[in-house]
């Protein structure tokens, strides 16, 4: 059964609500005719290929002075209805299907940007990745912290006082350092072109036994540090791996198909700005083949660091991104609902359907599998450049 947030149209299904459809949308579609990706926009329920020699990549459009104006004015070739292409299986290279909406952008992610999820990271660390120990530690940490982290500004004198109190209790953590200290945690989530898009399988490393989805807003940022749009993302997290040691973060975060972005980028214009992103309410639903259902949310109003500040800490004279980057902003969501054994909380099972939605950005829906079972990532930068060259787009 499809979640109510998916919209049925004709014989297929789409992943945009009315508010999102009214926006200026930029995405990518695999086109079997050219054996490669096309840059697309969506107009009145149809998908148009706007790939051109001037802008063969999403990256090129994001670098423009006014990406939304360009996309609205670009001539295009109709590929088909949004409903039909959205319903196509992403693993089938013989069919038109949506890809992650970014191409040459580096995939970055910021962690521990919400107080609620920050506490869960501390619990993971204290439990050393063992879900059986988490509940007892959660009660102890909650009793000490109370609501002392509410509305705290990272790097402020108030944050320093909380830090001192936690050190005195033996509960200081590297997660609290990046959560309430002056410096944000920003890491590389996935290699260029490796992210999967809507409808695709998302991957868990087979050694993980405690993991969860992370519903997030993903900003599209160009090489000048200008935020040009936003999408939805799933920053899949392996809680047991990261909990054993923060130095295992790359293994916990970057695996085959473990990064999902989509369904498209909604470009900023007069009707859609960063202020709206700051007010987004994200909904999450996990539906298991065992009948289990988990509903959650993440409210951007509760983020501890402003999105513009995180972008400023990512790019600057200290670090350049010539092709721009996609930036996951972190999540408030940290599931504690028991799925199997009492006190062990939530973890994924193979076949879980994860649906992330936000009015104005649409719906990102993926099915959980092992990374070793997900389609291998084989279409990299060299393959993309060769494909564009054959199509006389370079």
N, C-alpha and C positions, 0 to 999 in steps of 0.2 A: 504494500500500500504506500502510495506517495505521500510525503508530508504535505500538509495543507499549504505550505509556503511555495510549493511548486505549482505552476500555473499550467493547466492543460489547454492546448490550443489545437483544434483539429485532430489529426491523427498522431501528433507528436507532443512534445512538451518543451517549454522554454524555461529559462532560469532568471527572468527579469520581472520585477513588479512594475506597475504603471509608472511609479516615480522614477525608477531606473531607466525605463524605456524612453522617458522624456529627456534624458540627459544626452550628452555627447559621448559616445562609447567607442572605445578603441580595443581591438582584440586581434587574435591570430587564429587561423584555421588551417589545418592540414588539407592540402588539395592534392588528391591522387593524380590529377591530370598533369601537374607540374612536378610531382613527386617531392613536394616541399611545402613550406609554410607561406601563407598569404596574410598580408595585413588587411584587416576588415573593420567595417563599422556596421551598425545596425540601424536601419531606417524603416519605420512602419512595419515591423515584424519580419523584415527580410534582411539577409546578410549580403553585404556588398564588398567585393574585393577592391581595395583602393591602393594596392601595391603599385608603385611607380618607380621610375629611375630616380626621380627626385627624392623619394622616400620609400626605399625598399624594405625598411625595417621600422618596427615600433620605436626603436631607439632614435631614429632620424626625426620622427614626428615629435617626440618628447623634447628634442633639442631646439625646436622652432620657437620663435618669439610668442606665437599664439597657436598652440597645437589644436585647440578646439575649433578655431576659425578655419584652419586648414582642413580638418577632418570634415567639417560641415560642408565646405565648398569643393571637396575632392570629387572628381568624377569616378564612377566605379562600375564594376560589372556584377550583376546579381548572380550569386552563387546558389541561392535557394532560400527557403523559409527558415527563420530562426528555430521554429519548432522542430523541423525535420533534422536540421544539422545538430541541434542540441541533443536530440535523442539518439544520435549515431554513436556506436561503441568506439571509444577513443583508441582501443588497441587494434582496430581494423584499419590498416593503411590503405585499403581499397575504397574507403568512404571519406567524404568530407566530415571532419569533426573538429571541435574546438580544442585548442592547445592553451597552455598558460599564456596570458596576454603580453608577456615580456620576452625579449630575445637577448640582446647583448648586455643588458643590465646585470650587474653583480647582485646577488641575492644576499642582503644583510638582514639581521634581526636584532632587536633590542629585547633584553630580558629583565625580569624583576622590576617592571615599571608600574605595577599595582601592588598596594599594600597586602591585599588578601592573598594573591598568588605568591608574594614574597615570603609570607609566613609558611606556605606549603613548601617552598624551596628549602627553607631552614629545616623543616620537618624531614624532607628527603635526606638532607645531609646528616642530621642527627640519627636517622634510622639506618644510615649507610646503605640505602637502597632496599631495605627489607620492609615490605608493606605490613607485615605482622606487628611491627614495632610502632607504626605511624600513629595509631589512635592514642596511645598513652603519651607519646611525645606531644601530640597536638593539644591535649588537655593541659599539659604542663606549660607549653609555650603560650597558649591562650590565657591561662591564669596570670601569667607574668605581664604579657603585653596589653591585655584588655583592648581598649580602643585607642591606645596611645599612638598608633600609627595613622589614625584617621586624619586626613587633610594635612599631613606633615609634608613640608617642602624639603626635598633632598638637598643636603649641604647647608641647611639652616642651623642656627643655634639650638632649636628644639630637637632637630635630628641628632645633633651631637650629644644632647642629654640622654636620649633614648639609647644611643650607642653605649654611653658610659654605664647605664643601668643594666644593659644586657651583658656587658663584659663582667660586671660584678656578679651576675647570676651564672656565669659560665656558658652563656648562650650566644655569644657573639659569633657571627657567621660571615663568610665572604659574600653570601647572598644579601645580607643586610647592608654590607658595605656598598654594593652597587645599587641597592634599593633606596637607601636614604643618604648615602654619601654624595659628594659632588660630581663624581664621574659615572656616566651611564655605562651599562654593559651593552656593547654592540659587537656582534660576532658574525662571521660568514656562515650563512645557513646552508647554502647549496651552490654548486658550480653553475656558471652561465649555461643557460639552455636546458638545465636538468629538471626544472620544476614541471610538475604535471598540472593539467587543467581540470575543468569541470567534467564530472562523470568518470574520471580515471580512477584506477586503484591507487591507494596510498599505502606506503610500505612501512612495516615494522621490522627491525632487525630481529632475526630468529632467536637470539639469546635473551631478549627482553621478556620479562614476565609481569612488569608493572609499567603501564604506559597510558597515555591519554591524548585526545585531540587538544589543540589550542586555537580557538577561534580568534582571529585578529584582523585588524585593518592593516593593509599594506599600501604604503605610499609609493608613488612613482616619482623619482627625483632625477633631474637631468644633471649634466656634468658641471653646471654652474651652481648646483645646490638648490635650484628652484624646484619646489614641489608642484607638479603639473597635474596630478590626479590620484585616484585611490581605487583599490580593489579589496576583495576579501582574501583571506589566506588561512591555511591550516598549518601551523608550525608544530608538526607532530613531535611529541616529547616522550622519551623513554626514561621514566622516573627512576627506575632502579639503576640504570647505567650512570646517569648524571649524579644520582645520590651517592653512589660508591665513591666518586671523586669528580670534582668540577673539571679536572683535567681531561675527563672522558667526554666533555661536552661535544666535541666533533663526532664521536661515535654515537652519542645520544641523539644528535640533531641531523646529521648529514649521512643519509643512506639512500639507496635506490628508491625513488618515488616517495621520499618522506617529506617533500615540500609541495604543497598544493596552493595555487594562486588562481583567482578568477572571480566570476566567469569572464569578465572583461575589465579594463580600466575605464572608470568614468573620469573624463577630463574636467579640470576646473574651468569654469566660465562664470558668467554673471549670476547664474542660478545655483552654482555649486562651488563652495569654497572650503578652505581649511576649517573655518568656523563650524561648518556643518559636520565635518569629520570629528571635531572635538565633542560633538553632541551625539554621536552615533550610539545606538543600542544594538548590540549583536545578539542574535538568538542562536542556540546550538541544540541540535537533537541527535542523539545516538540511538539507532534501532538495531537490535541484535537479532540474529536468526533464532535465538533462544527465547524471543519474546520480550527481552529486556529493553526498557526505554529509559533514556536519561535526557532530561531537559536542563539546559543551563543558559547562562547569559554572560556577557561582558559589556560593561558600560564605560564608554570613553570618558564620561564625565568624572570618573574616579581615577583616571590615570595620574600618577604622581609627577611625571615629567611631561612638559608640553611637547607635542610632536615636533614643533619647529626647533626646540632645544635639542632633541635627539638627532635631528637631521644635522644641526650645527656641530654636534659632537662627532658626527660620522664623516663629514666632508669639510675640507678647508685647506689651508696652506699645509697642514700636517698630513693630509691624505687626499689624493685626487681620484676621480672616477671618470675617465674620458668618455665612457658610454653610459654614464649615469648608474643608478642603482634602484632596486626595489627594497623597501625597508618595512619589515614587520615591526609593529609598535608594541607588541606584548599583549598580555591578556589578564583579565581579572579572574577568568575561569580556572578553577583548580578543583576537580571532582573529589568528593569525599563519600559519596553515596555507595554503600556496600552493594557489590554485584553478586558475589558468591558467599564467601565466609564473612561472618560478622567481624568488623574491625579492620578488614583488609582493604576497604574502599573499592574504587573502580579501577578496572583495567580492561583494555580492548579484547575482543575475541574476533577471530577471522570471520569475515562476512558482515561485520558491523557497517551500517550505512550512516555516514556522518554528514549532517546537513547544517551549514552555517549560512545565516541570512541577516540582512540589514536593509530596511526600506531605503531605496535609493541606490543600492549597490547590487541588489538581486540575491541570488542563491548560489552557493558553492557546495556541490554534493559529490562525495567520494565514497568508495567502498574499501574497507580495510583488508589488507592481505599481508603476507610476509614480503619483505623486500626481495627475497630470493625467488618469489613466485611472480612478482610484478614484471611487466615487460622490461627488458634491459634498455638502458639509455644508450643509444648508439648514434643519434643525430646530433653531433657536436658542432663547434664553431667551424672547423674545416669543411664539414659536410654542408653547412649552411652557405659558406662562401662559394663553394663549388657549384651549389645549386643555383644561387643568384647569378653567378657568372654564365652558366649555361642558358639562363633565361634572359641574358643581356640586361641585367638590372644593376650591374656594377660599372 
